[in-house]
Amino acid sequence: MIGFVSGELFESRPGSVIVLNNGIGIKINIPETARENLPSIGNSVKFYTHMAVKEDDISLYGFLTHDSLDLFELLLTVNGVGPKGALNMLSFYDAENIKFLIVSGDSNKLSKVPTIGKKTAEKIIIDLKDKISKDDIIFHEKEEEKAALSDNENEAILALTALGYDKNEALAAIKRVENRDGLSVNALLKEALKNIF
């Protein structure tokens, strides 16, 4: 089993990337939430991977964080949720949101994911609700406060967590940015990183 793949980002397209490693281009299926946080072509990148083997196909699924990979593999334990379904979920919602929806029992929002119907969403909740630690979703304790953040602010928080920072630390760093209304994601990240260090 391949635990991770690192190398140069050679190509990025919806649903997949090619990572150049020692002259070999490795195709990795990734969620859209990961693609949004990729470096530019030619830069180094690392994906934590899951290999799915079928009779007629071998595919690699990659994630920028261990947290996303762990959730992907947890979703695969639910009967009826294959790799493509789990990837769709992580493309539609980030890992933190999925955990929150599962623990809070929100099958309506989960069923909005393409290929995940109401019955599958309910099964996911039943099977996984007790397997997700409430400590993992402390980030969502103040959902109203999170909802009040702009899209750029939420994206900047996701980018910081993808870089390995704690979710609450990332939120606090963004909130300490002065005059943050209207700032781009990159500008927010630059200022937030100053608050972390």
N, C-alpha and C positions, 0 to 999 in steps of 0.2 A: 504494500500500500504506500502511496506517495503522500507524505505528511504535509509538505508545502513545496511550492515552486517559486523560485526567485530568478530574476534576470532582467533583461531589457524589454520594456513594453514596445512590441513591434507593430501591433495592430489592435485597434479597438472598434468594435461595431456593436449594435444593439444585441445584447444577450451573450456576447462572448469576446474574448481577447486572445491574442497570440503573444506568448512570452518567448523571447529568444534566449536560449540557454545553451552555451557551448555549441553554437551552430545549428541547433535544433529548435524549430518553432513549435511550441506546445500550445495547443488550443485548449482554452479553459472556459467553460460556461459560467457566467457570473450574473448576479442580480443587478438590475438597473441602479439600485441604491449604491452598489459598489462602483459602477461605471462612472457615476457622478463625482466620485472622489479620487479618480485615477490621476496620476501625473501625466504630463504631456508625452507624446510618442518619443521614444529614445531614452527616457529616464528609467531608472531601476524601479522594480516593483516586486512585491512578495504577496503570494496568495496562499492561505491555508486551504488545503484541498481535501476533497472526498472523491474517491474513485468508484463509479457505478459500473458494474460488469453485468452484461446481459449476453445471451447466446450470440447475438449478432451485432453487439456494440459495446465499446468501452469508452466511457466519457469521464472527464474530470470536471468537477464543480469547485469553483474557487471563491474565497471570501477574504476580505481585507483584515478581518478580526477573528480571533478564536471564538468570541461570543457568537458571531453570526454562523460560523461553522458548527458550533455545538448545537445551536437551535435548529439548523438545517438537519443535522443528524437525528435530533430528537423528533422532529416532524416526520422523518422517514419511518419511525417506529409505529406510526399510526396507520392502520390498515386503510388503503385507499389513497394515501398521499405518497406518490412516487417522487423521484428527484425533480421532475418538471413542475409538479404541483408545489413542492416545497420552495423551489426557486421562484415560482410565480409569487408566492406569499412574501418572500424577502425582496422581491422587486416592487411589490405594491405597498408594503409597509416596512419600516426598518425593524431590526430585531427587538428593540425596546418596546415598540408599539405592539408587536405581535404578542410578546410576553404579557403585556398589560391587558390586551384584549382577551387572552386565554384565561388569565387569573380572574379578570372581572366578569368572565362568562358572556362576552359580547359576540354572540354568533352572527348577529346581523352585519356587523362590520367585517368580520372574518369572511363571510360568504360573498362579499363584494369582490373578492379576489377571483380573477378568471380561473376557471376549472375547479374552483372550490365552492361547491353548493352548500345549501343550508344544512343538510344531513352530515356532510363531511366536516363542516365547521363545528357542529355540535359534538361530533365524535372526537375531534381534536381537543376540544375543551374538556370533555369527560376523561380522555386518556392522559392529558398532559397537565391538567390544573394542579395536581398534587406534586408534579415533578419539577415545577418551577418555583424557585425560592422567592419569597416576597422581597428579600433583600435585593434581588436582581431588578426589581421594578420600582425601587425607591425614587427613581427619576420621575415617575409618573404620579407621585403622591399628590402633587399640586397640578392636576391636569389643566385647570382653568388658567393657571399662571403660565403654563407651557403654551396653551392655545393663544395666549395674548402676545406671544412672540411672533415676529414677522417670519416669513418663509426663509429669508436670508439668514436670520438669527438661528432658526432651527437647523438650516443646512450647515451653518458654521459649527454648531454644537455637534452635529453628526460627524463632520470632518475632524474635529478635535478628538472625538471618541475613536475614530478610525486610526488616528495617530497614536492611540494608546492611553489617552488621558481619561481619568475617571469621569463618569457622566455628570456627577454633581459638581465636580471641579470645573468642567467645561461650561456648564450652565452659569456658575458663579463668575467665571472669567468673562463670559459674554456680557453678563449684566453689569459688570464693572466698566465696560467700555462707555466712555462719555459721548454724548451726541451721536448715538448709534443709529438713530432713525435714518433710513435712506442709504446707509453704507452698503457696499457690495459685500458678497461673501468673503472675497479675498481681503478686503479692507478690515472686515470684522475679525477675521482670523489673525491678521497681522497685529491688531491692537490687543486681542484676547491673549495672544501668546506672550505679550509684554506683561500682562497681568498674572500669568502663571509663573513666569520666571522671576 
